Amino acid sequence: MSRKALQHLGADERFAALIRSVGPPRLQIQRQRSPYEALVRAIAHQQLHGRAAEAILARFAALFPGEAFPEPQVVLATADEALRGCGFSGSKIAAIRDICAKALDGTIPSRRQSARLDDEALIERLTRIRGVGRWTVEMLLIFTLGRPDVLPVDDFGVREGYRVLHGLDAQPKPKALAEIGLAWAPYRSFATWYLYRAAEQGRAQTSRA
């Protein structure tokens, strides 16, 4: 699929140059991770630097020795004080508890069940959960479920990458980027990955200036 994606995106000269600069896509899809686990991890990462979030998740995992990742019923039985001791805020604890409850009642599907739902159905279903917005589900679709055609137009990095790639003074608005991105279908997840790389190149150029 990545070869077809590169051929499709590479029809655009700017994307072709970016692809030559960066190389093949490395989406690092977490194929062993359940949607439930991915959402808990996403909550930990909200509004935090990656290292800080991973430190919190390490303390969280230490509460449940011997488990690859704690089952939702085990987390629900854990006291707020213990979760707060990991570094979770009160709002994040509430969100994690709702994720656990929604995993148990079937709102959050398993990976196998997810395969029977299209992207928009999963977004509509999972954004009912406390603390889970569209962007969070889009990240799950791309990096956990490996969906190939997702473009998170509200993502600052994606819009900044487009701005850098095209040498614009301002980022496109989400609605405009959604229209532009139709040309990248059915490989918009790959376009997303490359736009992140373009944004990184833009930051590197700015720091050298």
Summary of the structure (lengths in Angstrom):
residues: 209
radius of gyration: 18.6
end to end distance: 37.5
largest distance: 55.1
contacts: 606
relative contact order: 0.14
helix: 64%
strand: 0%
